[in-house]
Amino acid sequence: KKVSTNLNFDDREKETEKFWDDNHIFEKSMENRKEGPTYTFYDGPPTANGKPHIGHVLTRVIKDMIPRYRTMKGYMVPRKAGWDTHGLPVELEVEKLLGLNGKEQIEEYGMEPFIKKCKESVWKYKGMWEDFSGTVGFWADMENPYVTYDDNFIESEWWALKTIWDKKLLYKGFKIVPYCPCGTPLSSQEVAQGYKAVKERSAIVRFKVVGEDAYFLAWTTTPWTLPSNVALCVNPNDTYCKVKAADGYTYYMAEALLDTVLGKLATEDEKAYEVLETMKGADLEYKEYEPLYECAKAIADKQRKKGFFVTCDTYVTMSDGTGIVHIAPAFGEDDANVGRNYDLPFVQLVNDKGELTEDTPYAGLFVKDADPKVLVDLDKRGQLFDAPKFEHDYPHCWRCDTPLIYYARESWFIKMTEVKDKLVANNNTVNWIPKSIGEGRFGNWLENVQDWGISRNRYWGTPLNIWECCDCGCQESIGSRAELAERSGNPDNAKVELHRPYIDEVTFKCKECGGTMKRVPEVIDCWFDSGAMPFAQHHYPFENKDLFEKQFPADFISEAVDQTRGWF
């Protein structure tokens, strides 16, 4: 038959799509291969409340091409579609819809109606996704998808989390987050929206060395964090000097920055400083100094933890400052890491409104307003060497324009560092295309893996399945709806919806002291939802055990490169 040269390819594609739909060709291809060997494909779930875009075309084409080829080779290729339905983007969409701004207004509106709106919102663009998938010829079972907000899916996640808990790999700690005093931690994407150039004063502070008539000269760009100081930090590999300065003081600081910091002390008759001694930063480790503020010392004493000494870390650079930085583990990721490494006291003298607490001399002042007060105070005490001005880009809240603070908040972590060797070994069995992604980008990330901060202080998400005693602090993980009903003594709790606020109402008696156990308020990172899909889509281990084992692990996954640090 002669092929017409006037064919409209768009029309031909639509005719083919209609033929496939009318004759159930996808379903027939699955039915015809049901006795064949299984070739498992996992589809990373998109969020149905976000529109598909041009970038999804390529990924959907590749996701379709390999399963289609394997089907033609006689394999049975399950292709269950899925929807990622939890998380902050959904909440933000609903906030915008309702004219709300922040957690306080959400709670005034009511958590239950807000959650119902979130559940409706996630399906906003479902039809658009289905039409889009059909248009590009992507075959998947859209009629029976897995949905991450479904109670069966969540129950499987609870089983996994309890397993992790039983292995002592789930723990409560602190996580440094970009935080707006309006009450909301921000994601990295949100932080990127609000940078502004600002001029501020830093502080070079004299810390008195214990047992010597000498001072460490330490630098900070955030004077408001100084009341929470518990340590100093040097680079163990760099050279430091003890010098007699022209201002009459004896200082310890980095050799590379002596002229930059002390040079201005020179006169026609006198050099700026005289070097008395040189040493490596490592030689200063554990050298003690007198606490800058009594309020920090009082808290450290209560915690029975040692502080107020020199620590070492290679993050300290010689590009600016004095080569010695002040450490407040509650207010910065580097500080927090040093705090963990040296088991330092945890002192957080700023409340969740961004105000200095009553324990400090600056009670009620917003952190940025406290900066000049701290500088004046230290100057009066003879402990301020200098307060140089500097200009830098500083993040502000994209909602309310308030300067953000990097703030330690209680968070729940999965101890990924404990299983790093298994992660690396498993990754080495994967046939990555291209190999450079598996060996480089993803492999390097695994080699440097950090504990996963899994909890979120939000509303619309999988509730963290930890109950805590109000009296003795005892904690317990619940791994199923049946266990929840048994522990609470109420059979109806086997049917409760596994979302806030419904799950928050379930309490039971503490096994240790008889007090009341309540669920912790956090929900989990929605990336855990996505990552749980291999087993949670089957409601494993509560049912479909054989089916899961037949379809695990995947034979084929194809995603955009950003998913190497997301879904993967």
C-alpha positions as CSV (number, residue, x, y, z in Angstrom):
1,K,0.0,0.0,0.0
2,K,1.3,3.4,-1.0
3,V,2.1,5.6,1.9
4,S,0.7,9.1,1.6
5,T,3.2,11.9,1.8
6,N,0.6,14.2,3.3
7,L,0.1,12.4,6.6
8,N,-0.3,14.5,9.7
9,F,2.0,12.8,12.3
10,D,0.1,14.4,15.2
11,D,-3.2,12.9,14.0
12,R,-1.6,9.5,13.4
13,E,-0.3,9.5,17.0
14,K,-3.8,10.3,18.3
15,E,-5.3,7.5,16.2
16,T,-2.7,5.1,17.6
17,E,-3.4,6.2,21.1
18,K,-7.1,5.8,20.6
19,F,-6.6,2.3,19.1
20,W,-4.5,1.3,22.1
21,D,-7.2,2.6,24.5
22,D,-10.2,1.2,22.7
23,N,-8.7,-2.2,22.3
24,H,-7.0,-2.4,25.7
25,I,-3.7,-3.2,24.1
26,F,-1.6,-2.4,27.2
27,E,-3.8,-4.7,29.4
28,K,-3.6,-7.4,26.7
29,S,0.2,-7.2,26.5
30,M,0.3,-7.8,30.3
31,E,-2.2,-10.6,30.2
32,N,-0.3,-12.4,27.4
33,R,2.9,-12.3,29.4
34,K,1.5,-13.2,32.8
35,E,3.2,-16.6,32.8
36,G,6.6,-15.2,31.6
37,P,9.6,-14.4,33.8
38,T,9.2,-11.2,35.8
39,Y,11.2,-8.1,34.8
40,T,10.6,-5.4,37.5
41,F,10.3,-1.7,36.7
42,Y,9.9,0.9,39.4
43,D,8.4,4.3,38.5
44,G,9.5,7.1,40.8
45,P,6.2,8.7,41.7
46,P,5.4,12.3,40.5
47,T,3.4,14.7,42.6
48,A,-0.1,15.1,41.2
49,N,-0.5,18.6,42.5
50,G,2.3,19.8,40.2
51,K,1.9,20.1,36.5
52,P,3.9,17.9,34.1
53,H,6.5,19.8,32.1
54,I,8.7,19.3,29.1
55,G,11.4,17.7,31.2
56,H,9.1,14.8,32.0
57,V,8.8,13.9,28.3
58,L,12.3,12.4,28.0
59,T,12.1,10.5,31.3
60,R,8.6,9.1,30.4
61,V,9.8,8.0,27.0
62,I,12.8,6.1,28.4
63,K,10.7,4.7,31.2
64,D,8.4,3.3,28.6
65,M,11.0,2.1,26.0
66,I,12.8,-0.5,28.1
67,P,9.7,-2.1,29.7
68,R,8.1,-2.2,26.2
69,Y,11.2,-3.9,24.8
70,R,11.3,-6.4,27.6
71,T,7.6,-7.2,27.1
72,M,8.3,-7.9,23.4
73,K,11.1,-10.3,24.6
74,G,8.5,-12.3,26.5
75,Y,8.9,-10.9,30.0
76,M,6.0,-10.0,32.3
77,V,6.8,-6.3,33.2
78,P,4.6,-4.9,36.0
79,R,4.1,-1.2,35.5
80,K,2.2,0.1,38.5
81,A,1.8,3.9,38.4
82,G,2.2,5.8,41.6
83,W,1.5,9.2,43.1
84,D,3.6,11.1,45.6
85,T,1.0,12.9,47.7
86,H,2.6,14.3,50.9
87,G,4.9,17.1,51.7
88,L,5.4,20.9,52.1
89,P,4.6,21.7,48.4
90,V,1.1,20.4,48.9
91,E,0.7,22.5,52.2
92,L,2.0,25.6,50.5
93,E,-0.5,25.2,47.6
94,V,-3.4,24.8,50.1
95,E,-2.1,27.8,52.2
96,K,-2.2,29.9,49.0
97,L,-5.7,28.6,48.2
98,L,-7.0,29.4,51.7
99,G,-5.2,32.7,52.0
100,L,-3.2,31.4,55.0
101,N,0.4,32.3,55.9
102,G,2.4,30.0,58.2
103,K,1.8,27.4,60.9
104,E,0.0,29.8,63.3
105,Q,-2.7,30.6,60.8
106,I,-3.0,26.9,59.8
107,E,-3.7,25.9,63.4
108,E,-6.2,28.8,63.8
109,Y,-8.0,27.5,60.6
110,G,-8.0,24.0,62.0
111,M,-5.7,21.0,61.3
112,E,-8.6,18.7,60.3
113,P,-10.1,20.9,57.6
114,F,-6.6,21.8,56.4
115,I,-5.6,18.1,56.0
116,K,-8.8,17.5,54.1
117,K,-8.0,20.3,51.7
118,C,-4.5,18.8,51.3
119,K,-6.0,15.5,50.3
120,E,-8.1,17.2,47.7
121,S,-5.3,19.3,46.4
122,V,-3.0,16.4,45.5
123,W,-5.3,15.3,42.7
124,K,-5.5,18.8,41.1
125,Y,-3.5,17.8,38.0
126,K,-4.1,14.1,38.0
127,G,-6.0,14.2,34.7
128,M,-3.3,16.4,33.1
129,W,-0.7,13.8,34.1
130,E,-2.8,10.9,32.7
131,D,-3.4,12.8,29.4
132,F,0.3,13.7,29.2
133,S,1.3,10.1,29.7
134,G,-1.0,8.9,27.1
135,T,0.1,11.5,24.6
136,V,3.8,10.5,24.9
137,G,2.8,6.8,24.7
138,F,3.8,5.9,28.3
139,W,2.1,2.6,29.3
140,A,1.4,2.2,33.0
141,D,-1.4,0.9,35.2
142,M,-3.1,4.2,36.0
143,E,-6.3,2.4,37.2
144,N,-4.7,0.8,40.2
145,P,-1.9,3.1,41.3
146,Y,-0.2,3.2,44.6
147,V,-0.8,6.4,46.6
148,T,1.5,7.4,49.4
149,Y,-1.2,8.9,51.6
150,D,-3.2,5.6,51.6
151,D,-3.4,4.0,55.1
152,N,-2.1,0.7,53.7
153,F,1.0,2.4,52.3
154,I,1.6,4.3,55.5
155,E,1.2,1.1,57.6
156,S,3.9,-0.5,55.5
157,E,6.1,2.5,56.2
158,W,5.4,2.1,59.9
159,W,6.5,-1.5,59.8
160,A,9.8,-0.3,58.2
161,L,10.3,2.5,60.7
162,K,9.7,0.1,63.6
163,T,12.2,-2.3,62.2
164,I,14.7,0.5,62.0
165,W,13.8,1.5,65.5
166,D,14.3,-2.0,66.8
167,K,17.7,-2.1,65.3
168,K,18.5,1.1,67.3
169,L,19.0,3.1,64.0
170,L,16.3,5.7,64.7
171,Y,17.1,8.3,67.2
172,K,16.2,11.8,68.4
173,G,18.8,14.5,68.0
174,F,19.3,18.0,66.8
175,K,19.3,19.3,63.2
176,I,20.5,22.8,62.1
177,V,17.8,24.2,59.8
178,P,17.3,27.6,58.2
179,Y,14.6,28.9,60.4
180,C,12.2,31.9,60.3
181,P,11.1,33.3,63.6
182,C,7.6,33.3,62.1
183,G,7.8,29.6,63.2
184,T,8.8,27.8,60.0
185,P,11.9,25.9,59.0
186,L,12.7,26.5,55.3
187,S,13.9,24.1,52.7
188,S,17.0,24.9,50.7
189,Q,14.8,25.9,47.7
190,E,12.9,28.4,49.9
191,V,16.1,29.8,51.3
192,A,17.4,30.4,47.8
193,Q,14.5,32.7,47.1
194,G,15.3,35.3,49.8
195,Y,19.0,36.4,49.7
196,K,19.8,40.1,50.3
197,A,23.0,42.0,50.4
198,V,23.4,43.4,54.0
199,K,26.1,45.3,55.9
200,E,26.8,44.1,59.4
201,R,29.5,44.1,62.0
202,S,31.5,41.0,62.9
203,A,33.3,40.5,66.2
204,I,36.9,39.7,67.0
205,V,36.8,38.7,70.7
206,R,39.4,38.1,73.4
207,F,38.9,34.8,75.2
208,K,41.0,34.5,78.4
209,V,43.3,31.5,78.4
210,V,43.1,29.5,81.7
211,G,46.4,29.7,83.7
212,E,48.0,32.3,81.4
213,D,48.1,36.0,81.0
214,A,47.0,35.5,77.3
215,Y,43.9,35.5,75.1
216,F,42.6,33.5,72.1
217,L,41.5,36.0,69.4
218,A,38.4,34.4,67.9
219,W,36.2,35.7,65.1
220,T,32.4,35.5,64.5
221,T,30.0,37.1,62.0
222,T,27.1,36.5,64.4
223,P,27.8,38.3,67.7
224,W,24.3,37.3,69.0
225,T,25.5,33.7,69.2
226,L,28.3,34.6,71.6
227,P,26.2,34.1,74.8
228,S,25.8,30.5,73.7
229,N,29.5,29.9,73.1
230,V,30.9,26.6,74.5
231,A,34.1,26.1,72.5
232,L,36.7,27.6,70.1
233,C,37.9,25.8,66.9
234,V,41.2,25.9,65.0
235,N,42.5,24.1,61.9
236,P,44.7,21.3,63.2
237,N,47.0,21.4,60.2
238,D,47.7,25.2,60.1
239,T,50.4,27.1,62.0
240,Y,49.4,29.3,64.9
241,C,51.4,31.8,67.0
242,K,51.5,33.2,70.5
243,V,52.4,36.8,70.1
244,K,53.0,39.9,72.3
245,A,51.0,42.6,70.6
246,A,51.6,46.4,70.7
247,D,48.3,46.9,72.6
248,G,49.8,45.2,75.6
249,Y,47.9,41.9,75.3
250,T,49.3,38.4,74.5
251,Y,47.3,36.6,71.8
252,Y,47.0,33.2,70.2
253,M,45.9,33.3,66.5
254,A,46.8,32.0,63.1
255,E,50.2,32.9,61.7
256,A,48.7,33.6,58.2
257,L,46.4,36.3,59.5
258,L,48.7,38.1,62.0
259,D,49.4,41.1,59.7
260,T,45.8,41.4,58.6
261,V,44.4,41.5,62.1
262,L,47.2,43.0,64.2
263,G,49.0,45.1,61.5
264,K,47.0,48.3,62.5
265,L,48.6,48.2,66.0
266,A,52.0,49.1,64.5
267,T,53.5,52.6,65.1
268,E,56.6,54.3,63.9
269,D,58.4,53.3,67.1
270,E,56.9,49.8,67.7
271,K,56.1,46.7,65.7
272,A,52.5,45.5,65.7
273,Y,53.5,42.2,67.4
274,E,56.4,40.0,68.5
275,V,56.2,36.2,67.9
276,L,56.8,34.4,71.2
277,E,56.0,30.9,70.1
278,T,54.7,28.9,67.0
279,M,52.7,25.7,67.0
280,K,50.3,23.6,64.9
281,G,46.6,24.0,65.5
282,A,46.5,20.4,66.8
283,D,48.9,21.5,69.7
284,L,46.2,23.8,71.0
285,E,43.5,21.1,71.2
286,Y,41.8,20.9,74.6
287,K,43.5,24.1,75.8
288,E,41.0,25.8,78.1
289,Y,39.6,29.3,78.3
290,E,37.3,31.2,80.7
291,P,33.6,31.2,79.7
292,L,32.6,34.4,78.0
293,Y,29.1,34.4,79.6
294,E,28.1,32.9,83.0
295,C,24.7,31.9,81.5
296,A,26.4,29.4,79.1
297,K,28.5,28.0,81.9
298,A,25.5,27.4,84.1
299,I,23.7,25.4,81.4
300,A,26.9,23.4,80.7
301,D,27.3,22.6,84.4
302,K,23.7,21.4,84.6
303,Q,24.3,19.1,81.6
304,R,27.5,17.9,83.3
305,K,29.4,18.3,80.1
306,K,32.8,19.8,79.6
307,G,33.1,22.8,77.4
308,F,35.2,26.0,77.0
309,F,38.2,24.5,75.4
310,V,39.9,24.5,71.9
311,T,38.6,22.0,69.4
312,C,40.0,21.1,65.9
313,D,38.3,20.9,62.5
314,T,39.6,21.4,59.0
315,Y,36.5,23.5,58.1
316,V,38.4,26.5,59.7
317,T,40.1,28.5,56.9
318,M,42.8,31.1,56.7
319,S,40.9,33.3,54.2
320,D,39.5,35.7,56.8
321,G,39.0,36.3,60.6
322,T,41.8,35.1,62.9
323,G,42.0,31.4,62.2
324,I,40.1,30.7,65.4
325,V,36.3,30.6,65.3
326,H,33.8,30.5,68.1
327,I,31.6,27.5,68.5
328,A,27.9,27.5,69.4
329,P,26.5,24.1,68.4
330,A,22.9,25.3,68.4
331,F,23.5,27.8,65.6
332,G,25.3,26.3,62.6
333,E,26.0,23.1,60.8
334,D,29.8,23.2,61.2
335,D,29.4,24.2,64.9
336,A,26.9,21.3,65.4
337,N,29.4,18.8,63.9
338,V,32.1,20.0,66.2
339,G,29.7,19.8,69.1
340,R,28.9,16.2,68.2
341,N,32.5,15.2,67.7
342,Y,33.6,16.6,71.1
343,D,30.3,15.9,73.0
344,L,30.0,19.6,73.9
345,P,27.3,21.1,76.0
346,F,24.2,22.2,74.0
347,V,23.4,25.8,74.8
348,Q,20.6,27.5,72.9
349,L,19.9,30.9,74.4
350,V,17.6,32.0,71.6
351,N,13.9,31.1,71.6
352,D,11.8,30.1,68.6
353,K,10.8,33.7,68.1
354,G,14.4,34.6,67.3
355,E,14.7,36.4,70.7
356,L,17.5,36.1,73.2
357,T,16.2,34.3,76.3
358,E,15.8,35.6,79.9
359,D,19.0,33.7,80.9
360,T,21.0,36.3,78.9
361,P,21.6,40.0,79.6
362,Y,19.7,40.7,76.3
363,A,16.3,39.1,77.1
364,G,13.6,39.7,74.5
365,L,15.8,41.3,71.9
366,F,15.6,39.9,68.3
367,V,18.9,38.4,67.4
368,K,19.9,41.1,64.9
369,D,18.9,43.8,67.3
370,A,21.1,42.1,70.0
371,D,24.3,42.3,67.9
372,P,25.2,46.0,68.8
373,K,24.3,45.4,72.4
374,V,26.6,42.4,72.6
375,L,29.4,44.4,71.0
376,V,29.0,47.3,73.4
377,D,28.9,45.0,76.4
378,L,32.1,43.1,75.4
379,D,33.8,46.4,74.7
380,K,33.0,47.6,78.2
381,R,34.4,44.4,79.6
382,G,37.6,44.8,77.6
383,Q,36.9,41.6,75.6
384,L,36.2,43.2,72.2
385,F,39.4,43.5,70.1
386,D,37.6,44.8,67.0
387,A,34.2,44.9,65.3
388,P,35.0,45.1,61.5
389,K,32.2,45.9,59.1
390,F,31.5,43.4,56.3
391,E,29.0,43.0,53.5
392,H,27.5,39.7,52.6
393,D,24.4,38.0,51.1
394,Y,22.1,36.9,54.0
395,P,19.0,34.8,53.6
396,H,15.6,36.3,54.5
397,C,12.2,34.6,54.7
398,W,10.5,34.7,51.3
399,R,7.2,35.0,53.1
400,C,7.7,37.7,55.7
401,D,11.1,39.2,54.8
402,T,12.6,38.4,58.3
403,P,16.3,37.5,58.5
404,L,16.6,33.8,58.9
405,I,18.7,32.1,61.6
406,Y,20.4,28.8,61.4
407,Y,18.9,27.1,64.4
408,A,19.0,23.7,66.0
409,R,15.7,22.0,66.2
410,E,14.9,18.7,67.7
411,S,14.7,16.2,64.9
412,W,14.6,12.4,64.4
413,F,17.4,10.8,62.5
414,I,18.1,7.4,60.8
415,K,21.6,6.4,61.5
416,M,22.8,6.1,57.9
417,T,26.4,6.3,59.0
418,E,26.0,2.9,60.8
419,V,25.0,1.2,57.5
420,K,27.4,3.1,55.2
421,D,29.4,0.0,54.2
422,K,26.3,-1.9,53.2
423,L,25.1,1.1,51.1
424,V,28.4,1.3,49.3
425,A,28.5,-2.4,48.7
426,N,25.0,-2.5,47.3
427,N,25.7,0.4,45.1
428,N,28.7,-1.4,43.6
429,T,26.3,-4.2,42.4
430,V,24.2,-1.7,40.3
431,N,24.8,-1.4,36.6
432,W,24.8,2.4,36.3
433,I,24.5,4.1,32.9
434,P,26.6,6.1,32.7
435,K,29.0,4.5,35.3
436,S,30.4,7.9,36.3
437,I,27.1,8.7,38.1
438,G,27.2,5.6,40.2
439,E,30.9,5.8,40.9
440,G,31.1,9.6,41.1
441,R,28.1,11.6,42.0
442,F,26.1,8.9,43.8
443,G,29.1,6.9,45.0
444,N,30.8,9.9,46.5
445,W,27.6,10.9,48.2
446,L,27.3,7.5,49.9
447,E,31.0,7.6,50.9
448,N,30.2,10.8,52.8
449,V,26.7,9.9,53.9
450,Q,25.3,11.7,56.9
451,D,22.6,10.6,59.3
452,W,19.2,11.3,57.7
453,G,17.1,13.9,59.4
454,I,13.8,12.2,58.7
455,S,11.3,14.3,60.7
456,R,9.4,17.4,59.7
457,N,7.4,19.8,62.0
458,R,4.5,20.0,59.6
459,Y,1.0,18.6,59.2
460,W,0.4,16.8,55.8
461,G,2.7,13.7,55.9
462,T,3.2,10.2,57.2
463,P,3.0,10.5,61.0
464,L,6.2,9.4,62.7
465,N,5.1,6.3,64.6
466,I,6.9,7.0,68.0
467,W,4.9,7.5,71.2
468,E,6.5,9.2,74.2
469,C,5.5,9.1,77.9
470,C,4.6,12.6,79.2
471,D,5.9,11.6,82.6
472,C,9.1,9.5,82.3
473,G,10.0,10.1,78.6
474,C,9.9,6.5,77.7
475,Q,9.6,6.0,73.9
476,E,7.9,3.2,71.9
477,S,7.5,2.6,68.2
478,I,4.2,1.1,66.9
479,G,4.5,-1.0,63.7
480,S,0.9,-1.6,62.6
481,R,-2.7,-0.7,63.1
482,A,-3.3,-4.0,65.0
483,E,-0.5,-3.2,67.4
484,L,-2.0,0.3,67.9
485,A,-5.4,-1.2,68.7
486,E,-3.8,-3.7,71.1
487,R,-1.6,-1.1,73.0
488,S,-4.5,1.4,73.3
489,G,-7.0,-1.2,74.3
490,N,-9.4,0.1,71.7
491,P,-10.3,-2.1,68.7
492,D,-11.6,1.0,66.8
493,N,-8.0,2.3,66.6
494,A,-7.2,-0.4,64.1
495,K,-9.4,1.6,61.7
496,V,-8.2,5.2,62.6
497,E,-6.9,7.2,59.7
498,L,-3.1,7.4,59.8
499,H,-2.9,11.1,59.5
500,R,-2.9,14.1,61.8
501,P,-4.9,15.1,63.7
502,Y,-6.7,11.7,64.0
503,I,-3.6,9.7,64.9
504,D,-2.6,12.3,67.5
505,E,-5.7,11.5,69.6
506,V,-4.6,7.9,70.2
507,T,-2.9,7.5,73.6
508,F,-2.0,4.5,75.8
509,K,-0.4,3.7,79.1
510,C,3.4,3.7,79.6
511,K,4.8,0.3,80.4
512,E,7.5,1.8,82.6
513,C,5.6,4.2,84.8
514,G,2.0,4.0,84.0
515,G,1.9,7.6,82.6
516,T,0.2,8.6,79.4
517,M,2.0,8.0,76.1
518,K,1.3,10.4,73.2
519,R,2.5,10.4,69.7
520,V,5.4,12.8,69.0
521,P,4.1,15.6,66.7
522,E,6.4,15.2,63.8
523,V,5.6,13.8,60.3
524,I,8.4,12.2,58.2
525,D,10.3,13.4,55.1
526,C,8.2,12.6,52.0
527,W,11.3,11.1,50.4
528,F,10.9,8.2,52.8
529,D,7.4,7.7,51.3
530,S,8.8,7.6,47.8
531,G,11.7,5.3,48.8
532,A,9.3,2.9,50.5
533,M,7.3,2.2,47.3
534,P,9.0,-1.2,46.5
535,F,7.3,-2.8,49.5
536,A,4.6,-0.3,50.5
537,Q,2.8,-0.4,47.2
538,H,2.1,-4.0,48.0
539,H,1.1,-3.4,51.7
540,Y,4.0,-5.7,52.6
541,P,4.5,-7.5,55.0
542,F,0.8,-7.5,55.9
543,E,-0.2,-9.0,52.5
544,N,1.2,-9.8,49.0
545,K,4.4,-11.3,50.5
546,D,5.0,-13.6,47.5
547,L,4.2,-10.8,45.0
548,F,6.7,-8.5,46.7
549,E,9.5,-11.1,46.8
550,K,8.9,-11.8,43.1
551,Q,9.2,-8.1,42.2
552,F,12.1,-7.1,44.4
553,P,14.6,-5.7,43.7
554,A,14.0,-3.7,40.5
555,D,15.6,-4.7,37.2
556,F,15.2,-1.3,35.7
557,I,14.9,2.3,37.0
558,S,15.3,5.5,35.0
559,E,15.2,8.9,36.5
560,A,16.6,12.4,36.0
561,V,20.1,13.0,37.6
562,D,18.7,15.0,40.5
563,Q,17.0,11.9,41.8
564,T,20.4,10.4,42.7
565,R,20.2,12.5,45.9
566,G,16.4,12.3,46.2
567,W,14.5,9.1,45.4
568,F,17.5,6.9,44.9
